[in-house]
Amino acid sequence: MSYKDLFSCENKVAVVTGGAGLLGREIVKALNDFGAKVYIGDIDEKKAGEISEDTGIGYVHLDITSEDSIGKAMETVIRDNGRLDIIVNSAYPRTKDWGKKVEQVSLGSWKDNVDSHMGGYFFCCRMAAEQMRRQGRGTIINLASIYGVVAPDFSIYEGTEMTMPVAYSAIKGGIIALTKYIATYYAKYNVRANVVSPGGIYANQPESFVEKYSKKTPLGRMGMSSEVVGAVIYLASNASSYVTGHNLIVDGGWTAW
């Protein structure tokens, strides 16, 4: 094999949960560009349809907060293709009270967010890993965050109505640990599992937040959603064939200070 083909995803079947979201849509497009047959797994059929219309990428309704929805979506993809080679979990479910300060968070809200987000990732991982075990190969990629590795810097939120929800840090740290567990448990079946942990991604946040965040980052700016896709393609392809249980941080150097 030529080294120039290391990053190819040709003839691979991929599902991206949250594939119509900020990061998900970029990941979907990138996997498609690198040759994979991609399915957008999302609850927002309208947004997914807009992406599909431009690219011809497939769609399956997938709500990661529902075990039944996950099962039906996975079964559809596997039935239609006979396999599943790549799953990228980038869905971001959250309750209506998401964003409250820690002293305002109820136990019920905490449970709902941990269950739907981390629980959904777990069930997607297990369903994918079991199919990959049967076929003898596959790669799982979970989206976490730098706030699953380091504590939030709350000073960057001052002067805005934003904060970093307490459940988010716990969930993303849990996803990193879960991925390492999946990686070691399924390694003997040639199934790899890795994490991509982005830093702050620009999404029209308040100007004061963007300025403060940028000053605390060695590269001097927030990331763009398109800058996460290179890490995903690396982990999805044969370029990372000896990489599993790894957390690849894409943060402009935020955690290097």
NORVENVEN-V200149 format. One record per pair of residues at least 4 apart in sequence whose C-alpha atoms are under 6 Angstrom apart, sorted by the first residue. I is the first residue (numbers start at 0). J is the second residue. Records with the same first field share a line. If there is no record, write none. Layout:
I = J / J
This chain:
5 = 237 / 238
6 = 236 / 238
7 = 33
8 = 33 / 34 / 35 / 236
9 = 34 / 35
10 = 35
11 = 35 / 84
12 = 35 / 36 / 83 / 84
13 = 37 / 84 / 85 / 86
14 = 37 / 38 / 86
15 = 39 / 40 / 86 / 87 / 88
16 = 40 / 41 / 88 / 89 / 90
17 = 23 / 40 / 41 / 89 / 90
18 = 23 / 24 / 39 / 40 / 41
19 = 23 / 24 / 46 / 47
20 = 24
22 = 224
23 = 89
25 = 225
26 = 228
30 = 35
31 = 35
37 = 56
38 = 57 / 58
39 = 58
40 = 59 / 60 / 61
41 = 60 / 61
42 = 60 / 61 / 62
44 = 48
48 = 52
51 = 55 / 56
59 = 72
61 = 68 / 69 / 72
62 = 68
63 = 69 / 119
64 = 115 / 119
74 = 78
77 = 81 / 82
84 = 137
85 = 137 / 138 / 139
86 = 139
87 = 140 / 141
88 = 141 / 142
89 = 142
92 = 116
93 = 112
98 = 164
99 = 103
101 = 165
110 = 114
111 = 115
112 = 116
113 = 117 / 170
114 = 118
115 = 119
117 = 170
120 = 124
124 = 128
128 = 132
131 = 135 / 136 / 137
132 = 188
135 = 188 / 189
136 = 189 / 190
137 = 190
138 = 190 / 191 / 192
139 = 192
140 = 192 / 193 / 194
141 = 194
142 = 194 / 195 / 196
143 = 171 / 196
144 = 196 / 197
145 = 196 / 198
146 = 150 / 168
147 = 168 / 171 / 172
155 = 208 / 211
156 = 161 / 162
166 = 170
173 = 177
178 = 192
179 = 244
181 = 185
182 = 186 / 191 / 192 / 243 / 244
185 = 190
186 = 190
191 = 243
192 = 243 / 244
193 = 243 / 244 / 245
194 = 246 / 247
195 = 246 / 247 / 248
196 = 248 / 249
197 = 248 / 249 / 250
198 = 250
199 = 221
200 = 221 / 222 / 223
201 = 221 / 222 / 223
208 = 212
209 = 213
213 = 219 / 220 / 221
214 = 219
216 = 253
217 = 252
218 = 251
231 = 235
232 = 236
233 = 238 / 239
234 = 239
